[in-house]
Amino acid sequence: MDDFPPPVATPASPRRIRINLRQSGIYVAFAMIVVLFTVLTDGDLLEPGNISNIIVQNSYVLILAIGMILVIISGHIDLSVGSVVAVTGGLCAVLTVNWGMPWWLAVLVTLATGALIGAAQGYWVAFFGIPAFIVTLGGMLVFRALTLTVLGNQGIGPFPNEIRTLANGFTDGYFGNVGLGPLGGADIVSLLVGILVVVGFAFVQWRTRRGRLGYGQVVDPFPLFAGKILLAALVVMFVVVQLARFRNLPWVLVLLAVLVLGYSLMANRSVFGRHIYAVGGNLQAATLSGVRVKPVTFWVFVNMGVLAALAGVIFAGRLNQAGPTAGNAFELDAIAAAFIGGAAVQGGVGKVIGAITGGLIMGVINNGMSLIGAPSERVMLVKGLVLLAAVAYDVWTKRRAGTVR
């Protein structure tokens, strides 16, 4: 009897054209929500000034979402971030306004305080074994009490110009504007930044694709690959052109871009990032594989504390004062952004860019319903239904994947 070699899967396998619903569904949903509110608001949603407002008004939630997605990926939760935002914003106000400390030194001290808060909570979770839900619930109460102790019933302000500029300011038009025909003038620097972002994104995607092909892994067919890059480029350039037509790029958007790039590289390309996924995906397997579970958990919470402190500075700078009620329900917005963005309830799954997308979905819903004059209770209703739908979708895709196997 002749021996025949087993069939070998080739790179041209037709299975490649399948679209991962779990990874792509969030972006499809985001596009549908944007289109819906664009129609309902007669195009006001995508006006240059309104796009800028969406970014600036939701910047602190997006910063929190970056830290929260890592906490959830590691299999934990942090309910204290809203209170940490309040207490660190109050601390920054006391240092700059009451004590006259230089703004940059006050920001560094505030970030270091956020790190200490995260370390304190991370110690109880990682090394003492108390569930994160309990530790951070206690932290939510403790840090809110500290905020009320420091600020009392009044706010502290105004903040230095540099902090206000970081939260609300825009980049300068260093080279003037360029005409865009019926669209009017647009800042040249903003347009160049947008082009560089598109070129960099395309280059990274191309290198990733080439590396996977070199290892014989399955990748998207080239037309689909090119189509995704083209679609992403169109979206980025549309947003950049609109911002360049308004008041140039918000400084907080530049900060967010740096954070998203840095944390995406850390989560996807570093050993520490892979350990976070391993701890959340299967704690026992990670332990047996030699992953230092306790230090990983500890540093995840330290990072969350730093980002919460940064969000506290941004939020206080945007309002130009630190108030005792700052940060109320921010933890819920950050958690919702992470789950809507594709994080799994059990941990081990999620992406930084997904959390940002989830935060933007919440921001677009808030902004769009405000533009159409919807009452606050209806906004809460829609946001709750969207969060429930996102978690239900996550459960459905898992069951579907199990059925396929």
Backbone torsions as a table, in degrees:
resi	resn	phi	psi	omega
1	MET	NA	130.7	-176.9
2	ASP	-74.7	144.0	175.9
3	ASP	-96.6	126.5	179.3
4	PHE	-109.8	135.9	178.7
5	PRO	-66.9	146.8	178.8
6	PRO	-64.7	150.4	178.3
7	PRO	-64.9	142.9	-178.7
8	VAL	-110.4	129.6	178.1
9	ALA	-69.2	130.5	-179.5
10	THR	-98.7	159.9	178.9
11	PRO	-61.0	-15.5	-177.8
12	ALA	-93.4	17.4	-178.6
13	SER	-55.0	130.1	-178.1
14	PRO	-66.1	-13.9	179.3
15	ARG	-64.6	-16.2	-177.6
16	ARG	-65.6	-24.3	-175.1
17	ILE	-76.5	-4.8	176.5
18	ARG	-66.9	140.6	178.4
19	ILE	-102.0	129.0	179.0
20	ASN	-72.6	106.2	-176.1
21	LEU	-64.9	-33.8	-177.7
22	ARG	-66.4	-38.1	-178.2
23	GLN	-83.6	-35.3	-174.5
24	SER	-92.8	-19.0	-174.5
25	GLY	-60.4	-36.8	-177.8
26	ILE	-64.8	-37.0	-178.7
27	TYR	-74.8	-35.7	175.1
28	VAL	-64.1	-43.4	179.1
29	ALA	-63.6	-41.2	178.6
30	PHE	-60.8	-44.7	179.2
31	ALA	-62.2	-41.3	179.8
32	MET	-65.1	-40.1	179.1
33	ILE	-65.2	-41.7	178.3
34	VAL	-62.9	-45.5	179.6
35	VAL	-62.5	-42.5	-179.2
36	LEU	-59.4	-49.8	-177.4
37	PHE	-75.0	-24.6	173.5
38	THR	-64.0	-41.2	178.3
39	VAL	-68.7	-46.1	-177.1
40	LEU	-64.9	-29.4	-178.4
41	THR	-100.0	10.1	-179.6
42	ASP	57.2	37.0	176.4
43	GLY	88.8	-5.1	-177.9
44	ASP	-64.6	-27.5	-178.3
45	LEU	-59.0	-37.4	-174.5
46	LEU	-99.5	15.0	173.5
47	GLU	-67.2	147.9	-176.9
48	PRO	-52.4	-47.5	-178.9
49	GLY	-64.0	-35.5	-177.6
50	ASN	-73.9	-37.5	176.0
51	ILE	-61.2	-42.3	177.3
52	SER	-61.9	-41.1	179.4
53	ASN	-63.2	-40.6	180.0
54	ILE	-60.0	-42.6	-178.4
55	ILE	-68.1	-48.8	-176.0
56	VAL	-67.1	-42.7	-175.7
57	GLN	-70.6	-22.5	-177.8
58	ASN	-110.8	10.0	-174.6
59	SER	-60.9	-42.1	-176.6
60	TYR	-68.2	-34.3	176.3
61	VAL	-67.3	-39.7	179.6
62	LEU	-65.9	-37.7	176.6
63	ILE	-64.4	-43.5	177.4
64	LEU	-63.8	-36.8	-177.9
65	ALA	-64.1	-33.4	178.5
66	ILE	-62.0	-46.0	178.0
67	GLY	-70.7	-37.7	-176.8
68	MET	-66.8	-35.8	-179.0
69	ILE	-64.3	-35.0	178.3
70	LEU	-70.7	-37.9	176.8
71	VAL	-62.8	-44.0	-178.5
72	ILE	-69.9	-39.2	176.7
73	ILE	-58.4	-37.8	-179.8
74	SER	-76.0	-1.7	175.4
75	GLY	94.2	17.4	-177.7
76	HIS	-124.6	-172.7	178.2
77	ILE	-147.8	153.5	178.5
78	ASP	-131.6	108.7	-179.3
79	LEU	-93.0	0.0	-172.2
80	SER	-97.7	-5.0	-168.7
81	VAL	-62.8	-34.9	178.1
82	GLY	-62.1	-43.0	178.1
83	SER	-69.7	-33.7	176.6
84	VAL	-66.6	-39.2	174.4
85	VAL	-56.0	-44.7	-177.9
86	ALA	-66.3	-48.1	-174.5
87	VAL	-70.9	-35.9	178.7
88	THR	-74.0	-36.2	174.1
89	GLY	-63.0	-40.4	176.4
90	GLY	-64.7	-39.2	178.0
91	LEU	-62.6	-44.6	179.8
92	CYS	-61.7	-37.8	178.7
93	ALA	-66.0	-43.7	179.3
94	VAL	-62.2	-42.9	-177.3
95	LEU	-66.3	-42.5	-174.9
96	THR	-85.9	-43.4	-174.0
97	VAL	-85.5	-51.7	-175.3
98	ASN	-80.0	-37.8	-175.7
99	TRP	-100.6	-11.1	177.8
100	GLY	70.7	23.5	179.5
101	MET	-69.8	143.7	175.8
102	PRO	-55.0	142.0	-171.4
103	TRP	-59.8	-39.9	-176.3
104	TRP	-68.4	-36.3	178.3
105	LEU	-70.7	-38.3	177.9
106	ALA	-63.2	-39.4	178.7
107	VAL	-65.4	-42.1	178.9
108	LEU	-63.6	-42.2	178.3
109	VAL	-63.9	-38.8	179.0
110	THR	-64.7	-43.2	178.6
111	LEU	-65.4	-39.2	177.5
112	ALA	-64.5	-37.2	176.4
113	THR	-64.2	-40.7	175.8
114	GLY	-60.5	-39.4	177.7
115	ALA	-63.7	-41.0	178.3
116	LEU	-64.4	-39.7	177.4
117	ILE	-62.6	-45.5	178.1
118	GLY	-63.4	-37.5	178.9
119	ALA	-65.7	-40.5	179.7
120	ALA	-62.2	-45.0	-179.8
121	GLN	-72.9	-38.5	179.0
122	GLY	-63.5	-33.0	178.0
123	TYR	-62.0	-47.9	-178.3
124	TRP	-64.7	-34.1	-179.4
125	VAL	-76.6	-50.2	-171.7
126	ALA	-78.3	-47.0	-170.8
127	PHE	-100.7	-21.4	179.7
128	PHE	-102.3	-15.7	173.8
129	GLY	81.8	13.9	177.4
130	ILE	-79.7	134.9	179.6
131	PRO	-56.2	141.0	-177.3
132	ALA	-61.0	-32.6	179.2
133	PHE	-58.1	-44.0	-177.9
134	ILE	-72.1	-45.4	-177.8
135	VAL	-60.7	-48.7	-176.2
136	THR	-75.8	-25.7	172.9
137	LEU	-65.3	-42.7	174.3
138	GLY	-63.2	-40.4	177.9
139	GLY	-62.8	-37.2	178.2
140	MET	-57.8	-41.9	-179.8
141	LEU	-74.4	-42.1	-177.1
142	VAL	-64.5	-48.2	-175.8
143	PHE	-73.7	-26.9	172.9
144	ARG	-68.4	-39.5	177.4
145	ALA	-64.3	-39.7	177.3
146	LEU	-64.1	-37.7	177.9
147	THR	-61.6	-46.1	179.1
148	LEU	-65.5	-32.6	178.0
149	THR	-67.6	-42.5	-177.5
150	VAL	-73.7	-44.8	-172.7
151	LEU	-96.8	-22.3	-174.9
152	GLY	67.9	-135.4	-179.9
153	ASN	-106.1	18.3	-179.0
154	GLN	-134.8	157.9	178.3
155	GLY	-89.6	164.2	177.5
156	ILE	-120.7	129.4	179.6
157	GLY	-177.3	-179.3	-0.6
158	PRO	-83.0	163.4	-179.0
159	PHE	-85.7	161.9	175.1
160	PRO	-60.6	155.0	-177.2
161	ASN	-58.8	-35.0	-176.8
162	GLU	-64.3	-40.6	179.2
163	ILE	-70.6	-39.3	176.9
164	ARG	-64.2	-37.5	179.1
165	THR	-66.1	-40.9	178.2
166	LEU	-61.4	-37.3	-176.9
167	ALA	-84.1	-35.7	-172.5
168	ASN	-124.8	-9.6	-171.7
169	GLY	-82.7	174.5	-178.0
170	PHE	-132.0	154.2	178.2
171	THR	-66.0	151.5	179.5
172	ASP	-78.5	152.5	175.1
173	GLY	-84.6	81.7	-171.9
174	TYR	-64.9	-34.8	-176.4
175	PHE	-115.2	16.5	178.1
176	GLY	79.3	-165.1	-176.9
177	ASN	-110.8	161.4	174.4
178	VAL	-124.1	142.1	-179.4
179	GLY	-72.7	137.4	178.1
180	LEU	-121.3	35.5	177.3
181	GLY	65.7	-128.5	-178.1
182	PRO	-65.2	-15.2	179.2
183	LEU	-80.9	-12.4	-178.7
184	GLY	87.8	-155.6	-178.2
185	GLY	-91.2	154.8	179.3
186	ALA	-144.6	145.9	-178.0
187	ASP	-65.2	128.4	-176.7
188	ILE	-66.2	-43.2	-178.2
189	VAL	-60.8	-42.9	179.4
190	SER	-61.8	-41.8	179.2
191	LEU	-65.1	-40.4	178.6
192	LEU	-64.9	-39.4	176.8
193	VAL	-61.5	-43.6	177.9
194	GLY	-60.5	-42.2	179.2
195	ILE	-64.6	-42.3	178.6
196	LEU	-62.8	-38.8	178.1
197	VAL	-63.3	-44.1	-179.9
198	VAL	-63.7	-45.9	-179.5
199	VAL	-63.5	-43.7	178.8
200	GLY	-63.0	-42.4	178.4
201	PHE	-61.9	-45.1	-179.8
202	ALA	-63.4	-39.4	-179.5
203	PHE	-65.9	-44.5	179.6
204	VAL	-63.1	-43.2	179.2
205	GLN	-63.8	-39.6	179.8
206	TRP	-66.3	-42.0	177.9
207	ARG	-64.2	-40.0	178.3
208	THR	-63.6	-43.3	178.9
209	ARG	-62.9	-44.5	-179.5
210	ARG	-63.9	-39.6	178.2
211	GLY	-63.8	-40.5	178.8
212	ARG	-66.5	-39.2	176.6
213	LEU	-64.0	-36.7	179.1
214	GLY	-63.9	-29.2	177.9
215	TYR	-94.0	6.6	177.8
216	GLY	74.5	20.0	-179.8
217	GLN	-83.7	158.4	-179.7
218	VAL	-79.1	131.6	179.1
219	VAL	-130.2	168.6	176.7
220	ASP	-66.3	147.5	172.7
221	PRO	-60.4	151.7	-172.1
222	PHE	-57.8	-40.9	178.6
223	PRO	-59.6	-40.9	178.3
224	LEU	-68.2	-40.8	177.5
225	PHE	-59.9	-47.5	-179.9
226	ALA	-66.7	-36.0	179.3
227	GLY	-64.4	-40.0	178.1
228	LYS	-63.4	-43.0	179.7
229	ILE	-65.4	-42.2	179.9
230	LEU	-63.1	-42.4	179.3
231	LEU	-63.8	-44.3	178.1
232	ALA	-62.7	-39.6	179.4
233	ALA	-64.4	-40.7	179.2
234	LEU	-64.0	-42.3	179.9
235	VAL	-64.3	-47.1	-178.9
236	VAL	-61.5	-46.5	-177.5
237	MET	-68.4	-33.3	176.7
238	PHE	-62.6	-47.3	180.0
239	VAL	-63.7	-43.5	-178.3
240	VAL	-64.6	-42.7	178.9
241	VAL	-62.0	-42.3	178.4
242	GLN	-62.8	-42.9	178.3
243	LEU	-66.3	-39.1	179.5
244	ALA	-66.6	-26.6	177.0
245	ARG	-78.3	-20.9	-176.2
246	PHE	-91.1	-90.1	-178.4
247	ARG	-135.6	32.5	179.9
248	ASN	72.0	-169.1	-174.8
249	LEU	-78.0	130.9	173.4
250	PRO	-65.6	139.7	179.0
251	TRP	-61.4	-32.9	-179.9
252	VAL	-68.8	-26.9	174.9
253	LEU	-69.1	-38.9	176.1
254	VAL	-61.4	-43.8	176.9
255	LEU	-60.4	-45.1	179.4
256	LEU	-62.4	-40.2	179.5
257	ALA	-61.5	-42.0	178.2
258	VAL	-64.2	-43.1	179.6
259	LEU	-64.5	-45.6	-178.9
260	VAL	-62.4	-45.1	179.6
261	LEU	-62.6	-48.3	-177.8
262	GLY	-63.8	-45.3	-177.9
263	TYR	-73.9	-30.0	175.3
264	SER	-65.4	-43.2	177.2
265	LEU	-64.3	-41.7	179.0
266	MET	-62.4	-44.7	-176.2
267	ALA	-70.2	-35.1	-172.1
268	ASN	-98.7	-24.7	-171.1
269	ARG	-118.5	-10.7	-175.4
270	SER	-102.7	160.0	176.9
271	VAL	-64.4	-41.5	179.8
272	PHE	-61.1	-41.3	178.2
273	GLY	-61.8	-43.4	178.6
274	ARG	-65.1	-33.9	177.9
275	HIS	-67.4	-35.7	176.9
276	ILE	-60.4	-46.5	178.6
277	TYR	-64.0	-38.2	-178.7
278	ALA	-66.0	-42.5	-179.0
279	VAL	-64.1	-43.4	-179.6
280	GLY	-75.6	-30.3	-178.2
281	GLY	-74.0	-43.9	-179.5
282	ASN	-158.3	96.9	-174.4
283	LEU	-60.9	-43.6	-177.7
284	GLN	-65.8	-43.4	179.3
285	ALA	-64.7	-38.9	179.0
286	ALA	-63.6	-40.9	179.1
287	THR	-63.7	-45.4	179.5
288	LEU	-67.2	-23.6	179.9
289	SER	-84.7	-1.9	177.1
290	GLY	94.5	8.2	177.1
291	VAL	-71.0	133.1	178.5
292	ARG	-81.4	87.6	-169.8
293	VAL	-62.8	-45.2	-175.1
294	LYS	-64.7	-47.6	176.6
295	PRO	-62.5	-36.4	178.6
296	VAL	-61.3	-47.6	178.9
297	THR	-62.2	-41.8	-179.8
298	PHE	-59.3	-48.7	-176.4
299	TRP	-72.3	-25.9	174.3
300	VAL	-62.4	-41.2	179.3
301	PHE	-74.4	-33.7	173.7
302	VAL	-60.4	-45.4	178.2
303	ASN	-60.8	-40.2	178.7
304	MET	-63.0	-38.4	178.1
305	GLY	-64.4	-41.4	178.7
306	VAL	-63.5	-46.0	-179.0
307	LEU	-67.6	-34.9	175.9
308	ALA	-64.8	-38.5	177.0
309	ALA	-66.2	-40.7	176.5
310	LEU	-62.0	-42.9	176.5
311	ALA	-62.8	-35.4	177.8
312	GLY	-63.8	-41.3	177.6
313	VAL	-65.2	-44.5	-179.1
314	ILE	-63.2	-45.1	-177.1
315	PHE	-66.5	-43.6	179.0
316	ALA	-65.4	-39.5	178.0
317	GLY	-65.5	-34.8	178.5
318	ARG	-66.5	-41.5	178.7
319	LEU	-81.7	-13.3	-177.5
320	ASN	66.6	21.2	172.0
321	GLN	-166.2	155.7	175.4
322	ALA	-101.3	122.1	-177.2
323	GLY	-114.9	158.2	-178.0
324	PRO	-68.3	-20.7	-179.2
325	THR	-98.1	6.7	-179.6
326	ALA	-61.9	145.0	175.1
327	GLY	83.3	3.1	179.7
328	ASN	-60.6	124.8	177.3
329	ALA	67.3	11.3	177.1
330	PHE	-64.4	-33.4	179.6
331	GLU	-62.9	-34.7	179.0
332	LEU	-69.0	-39.5	177.6
333	ASP	-64.5	-41.3	-179.7
334	ALA	-67.0	-42.7	178.3
335	ILE	-64.9	-42.4	178.6
336	ALA	-62.4	-41.3	178.6
337	ALA	-60.3	-41.4	-179.4
338	ALA	-65.9	-45.0	-178.0
339	PHE	-72.3	-40.3	176.5
340	ILE	-63.5	-32.9	-179.9
341	GLY	-78.9	5.1	172.5
342	GLY	110.8	4.0	177.4
343	ALA	-68.1	144.7	178.6
344	ALA	-90.3	143.8	-178.8
345	VAL	-60.8	-36.1	-177.0
346	GLN	-81.7	-7.8	-178.1
347	GLY	93.2	172.4	176.1
348	GLY	85.4	-6.3	-176.7
349	VAL	-135.3	139.0	176.3
350	GLY	148.2	159.3	178.2
351	LYS	-137.0	150.2	179.0
352	VAL	-62.1	-44.9	-179.1
353	ILE	-66.1	-28.6	175.8
354	GLY	-67.2	-41.2	177.7
355	ALA	-64.1	-39.5	176.9
356	ILE	-62.6	-42.5	178.1
357	THR	-63.3	-41.6	177.3
358	GLY	-61.8	-40.9	177.4
359	GLY	-64.8	-38.5	178.2
360	LEU	-67.7	-34.8	176.0
361	ILE	-60.6	-46.2	177.8
362	MET	-62.0	-40.1	179.7
363	GLY	-65.7	-41.2	179.3
364	VAL	-66.2	-39.0	178.0
365	ILE	-63.3	-46.4	178.0
366	ASN	-58.8	-48.6	-176.1
367	ASN	-68.8	-44.6	-178.0
368	GLY	-63.8	-42.6	-179.8
369	MET	-71.8	-27.5	173.2
370	SER	-67.9	-39.5	180.0
371	LEU	-65.5	-32.5	-179.6
372	ILE	-90.9	2.8	175.1
373	GLY	78.4	26.7	179.7
374	ALA	-73.5	141.9	178.0
375	PRO	-68.6	160.2	-175.3
376	SER	-62.2	-35.5	-179.6
377	GLU	-65.7	-31.5	177.8
378	ARG	-72.4	-35.2	176.4
379	VAL	-62.3	-45.6	178.1
380	MET	-62.5	-37.9	178.9
381	LEU	-62.3	-47.2	-179.1
382	VAL	-65.1	-43.7	179.6
383	LYS	-62.4	-39.7	177.5
384	GLY	-64.3	-41.2	179.4
385	LEU	-67.3	-37.7	178.5
386	VAL	-64.5	-43.0	178.3
387	LEU	-62.8	-44.7	178.9
388	LEU	-61.7	-42.1	179.7
389	ALA	-64.0	-37.5	-179.8
390	ALA	-65.2	-44.5	179.7
391	VAL	-68.1	-40.4	177.5
392	ALA	-61.9	-38.2	178.2
393	TYR	-64.7	-39.7	178.0
394	ASP	-62.0	-45.1	179.5
395	VAL	-64.5	-41.2	-178.8
396	TRP	-64.3	-42.4	-179.9
397	THR	-66.0	-34.9	177.0
398	LYS	-65.4	-44.7	179.2
399	ARG	-65.1	-37.9	179.5
400	ARG	-64.6	-42.2	178.4
401	ALA	-64.0	-38.2	177.7
402	GLY	-66.4	-35.4	178.3
403	THR	-67.7	-39.5	-179.3
404	VAL	-62.7	-41.1	179.4
405	ARG	-63.1	NA	NA
